[in-house]
Amino acid sequence: MGVALKATAKNIGTLPYMPGGTPLKVKLYIKKNNAWVEVDSKSVNVLAPGVETSMNYYTTYIKGKQKPPAFKLVVESKNAGVVNPDVNMSNNTKEAQAQ
């Protein structure tokens, strides 16, 4: 069975993400053998309020023999000294499993 994923990170705040000297990193992971493996990433210099950035990823699995794949989207900023510049730690990571 095929899984076509569109992973989206959106600035839901009122201020732009402006990480400084290094870009904001958005990373997409898939869970394989109980470990998270990075499958795609994107760099963003500024993410204005209401703006989103997205990545597409496609994978397959054998329905009935394998578990549906699990994904994790992470927003990181090394420059700000926190995982992302808005300091809202509850929205840095999102996990989901294909249905």
C-alpha positions as CSV (number, residue, x, y, z in Angstrom):
1,M,0.0,0.0,0.0
2,G,1.3,3.5,-0.8
3,V,1.4,6.4,1.6
4,A,1.7,9.9,0.1
5,L,2.5,12.4,2.9
6,K,2.5,16.1,2.8
7,A,4.2,17.4,6.0
8,T,3.5,21.1,6.7
9,A,5.1,23.4,9.3
10,K,3.2,26.7,9.8
11,N,3.9,29.8,11.8
12,I,0.7,30.1,13.9
13,G,2.1,33.0,15.9
14,T,2.0,36.7,15.5
15,L,5.7,37.3,15.0
16,P,8.0,35.9,12.3
17,Y,10.5,33.1,12.9
18,M,13.8,34.9,12.5
19,P,16.5,32.4,13.7
20,G,19.4,34.7,13.0
21,G,22.7,33.5,11.5
22,T,21.7,30.0,10.5
23,P,18.3,29.0,8.9
24,L,15.4,27.4,10.7
25,K,15.5,23.7,9.9
26,V,12.3,21.7,9.4
27,K,13.0,17.9,9.4
28,L,10.8,15.0,8.5
29,Y,11.5,11.5,10.0
30,I,10.0,8.1,9.5
31,K,10.2,5.4,12.1
32,K,12.1,2.3,11.0
33,N,13.1,-0.6,13.4
34,N,12.0,1.5,16.4
35,A,14.4,4.4,15.5
36,W,13.6,7.7,13.8
37,V,15.4,8.1,10.4
38,E,15.5,11.5,8.7
39,V,14.0,11.3,5.2
40,D,13.9,15.0,4.2
41,S,14.7,18.5,5.5
42,K,14.2,22.1,4.5
43,S,15.9,25.3,5.6
44,V,13.9,28.5,6.0
45,N,15.5,31.9,6.6
46,V,12.4,33.7,7.8
47,L,8.9,32.2,8.4
48,A,6.4,35.1,8.6
49,P,3.2,34.8,10.6
50,G,0.6,32.6,8.8
51,V,3.3,31.3,6.3
52,E,3.9,27.6,5.9
53,T,6.6,25.4,4.4
54,S,5.9,21.8,3.4
55,M,7.6,18.6,2.1
56,N,6.2,15.7,0.2
57,Y,7.3,12.1,0.9
58,Y,6.1,8.8,-0.5
59,T,6.6,5.3,0.9
60,T,5.0,1.9,0.8
61,Y,4.2,-0.9,3.2
62,I,2.5,-4.3,3.1
63,K,-0.9,-4.0,4.6
64,G,-1.7,-6.8,7.0
65,K,2.0,-7.8,7.3
66,Q,3.6,-4.5,8.3
67,K,2.5,-1.7,10.6
68,P,1.5,1.5,8.8
69,P,4.5,3.9,8.8
70,A,4.9,6.6,11.6
71,F,6.2,10.0,10.8
72,K,7.6,12.9,12.9
73,L,8.0,16.6,11.8
74,V,10.4,18.7,13.8
75,V,11.2,22.4,13.7
76,E,14.7,23.4,15.0
77,S,16.7,26.6,15.4
78,K,20.2,26.2,16.7
79,N,20.7,30.0,16.8
80,A,17.9,30.9,19.2
81,G,19.2,28.6,21.9
82,V,15.8,26.9,21.9
83,V,14.3,24.3,19.6
84,N,12.3,27.1,17.8
85,P,12.3,30.9,18.2
86,D,8.7,31.3,19.5
87,V,9.7,29.5,22.7
88,N,6.4,27.6,22.6
89,M,7.9,24.1,23.3
90,S,4.5,22.3,22.8
91,N,4.5,22.9,19.0
92,N,8.0,21.9,18.0
93,T,7.3,18.3,17.1
94,K,4.3,16.5,15.6
95,E,4.0,12.7,15.2
96,A,1.4,10.8,13.2
97,Q,0.8,7.3,11.9
98,A,-0.5,6.5,8.4
99,Q,-4.0,4.9,8.5
